[in-house]
């Protein structure tokens, strides 16, 4: 599991994927999220603007990130 440090209280899910390097573009992140390929705390999340907070777990493909 990788850790991703954010400097704010929360971050949007699509922005987190780009910040973590899981996707190269915002459009790629949007497509992954809307197609149900991203898990937030173990549940499929299809809202790209969903807020992610410290201690949340995001999984995309074989990569898992813990937000700190």
C-alpha positions as CSV (number, residue, x, y, z in Angstrom):
1,X,0.0,0.0,0.0
2,X,1.3,3.4,-1.0
3,X,0.7,6.5,1.1
4,X,-0.3,9.8,-0.5
5,X,0.1,13.0,1.5
6,X,-2.3,15.8,0.9
7,X,-1.7,19.3,2.1
8,X,-5.4,20.2,2.6
9,X,-8.2,18.7,4.6
10,X,-9.6,16.9,1.6
11,X,-9.1,16.4,-2.2
12,X,-11.4,15.4,-5.0
13,X,-11.0,11.8,-6.1
14,X,-10.1,12.6,-9.7
15,X,-7.4,15.0,-8.5
16,X,-6.0,12.5,-6.1
17,X,-5.6,9.9,-8.9
18,X,-3.5,12.4,-10.8
19,X,-1.6,13.6,-7.8
20,X,-0.7,10.0,-6.9
21,X,0.4,9.2,-10.5
22,X,-2.2,6.6,-11.0
23,X,-3.3,8.3,-14.2
24,X,-1.6,10.7,-16.5
25,X,-4.5,13.0,-17.3
26,X,-7.7,14.2,-15.7
27,X,-9.7,12.7,-18.6
28,X,-8.1,9.2,-17.9
29,X,-9.1,9.5,-14.2
30,X,-12.6,10.6,-15.1
31,X,-13.1,7.5,-17.3
32,X,-11.7,5.1,-14.7
33,X,-14.0,6.6,-12.0
34,X,-17.1,6.7,-14.1
35,X,-16.6,3.2,-15.4
36,X,-16.5,1.8,-11.8
37,X,-12.9,0.9,-11.7
38,X,-12.0,2.9,-8.6
39,X,-12.8,1.8,-5.0
40,X,-13.0,4.2,-2.1
41,X,-12.8,2.5,1.2
42,X,-13.7,-0.8,-0.5
43,X,-16.8,0.4,-2.3
44,X,-17.1,1.4,-6.0
45,X,-17.1,5.1,-6.4
46,X,-18.4,6.7,-9.6
47,X,-18.4,10.4,-8.6
48,X,-15.2,12.0,-9.7
49,X,-15.8,15.0,-7.4
50,X,-16.2,12.8,-4.3
51,X,-14.1,14.3,-1.5
52,X,-11.4,12.1,-0.2
53,X,-10.0,12.6,3.4
54,X,-7.0,11.5,5.4
55,X,-7.2,7.8,6.3
56,X,-9.3,7.0,3.3
57,X,-8.2,4.0,1.1
58,X,-8.3,4.4,-2.7
59,X,-7.8,1.4,-5.0
60,X,-7.4,1.6,-8.8
61,X,-6.2,-1.5,-10.6
62,X,-3.5,-3.2,-8.7
63,X,-2.5,0.0,-6.8
64,X,-3.8,0.9,-3.4
65,X,-3.3,4.3,-1.7
66,X,-3.8,5.5,1.8
67,X,-4.4,9.2,2.1
68,X,-2.4,10.9,4.9
